[in-house]
């Protein structure tokens, strides 16, 4: 029999004697009463950009969707398998979250691949290629801008993609209504993994700025 990764068991042991022990009552309460998070974070799968760590969130505080490059597809009730839209529907309709944060990050591999015109599919299914086609129009525009360095182009697309996802959130009829009625707020954020800086999107100018903390 293959052995379960030892690093995970070590981490679990630390969790049980540390964070779980400290929050034992909170876990029991959440088990009995159910979860009631008020914020949904849509983040990248990247192992360096975990929302619960960045926002120092305890159990039950954040509902998190993670996918390649933290993207939201447009509303497509077509009978296909839509994991992001399913989790989004649950967060908005069942949990009634008050905030949705689309959080991108620096050095995102998915965004880098979208900017690479020579990127080859990783498999015949080309699932990433199809998924990243959500930002292809913006990637083609930014990619052809030879005034910017590759790093500048990448940061630009990471941020444009966040705005793109927020626009796609508004194609979900329930989200549009809840936002218009003031029951739901949509936010953008970008985390620089090399410095730890968090930038948030200004709801007026749509620029990314450093928040007062
Ligand atoms: Zn990423």
Boltz pocket constraint, residues with backbone or C-beta under 6 A from the ligand:
constraints:
  - pocket:
      binder: B
      contacts: [[A, 44], [A, 45], [A, 46], [A, 67], [A, 68], [A, 69], [A, 70], [A, 105], [A, 107], [A, 108], [A, 109], [A, 110], [A, 111]]
      max_distance: 6.0
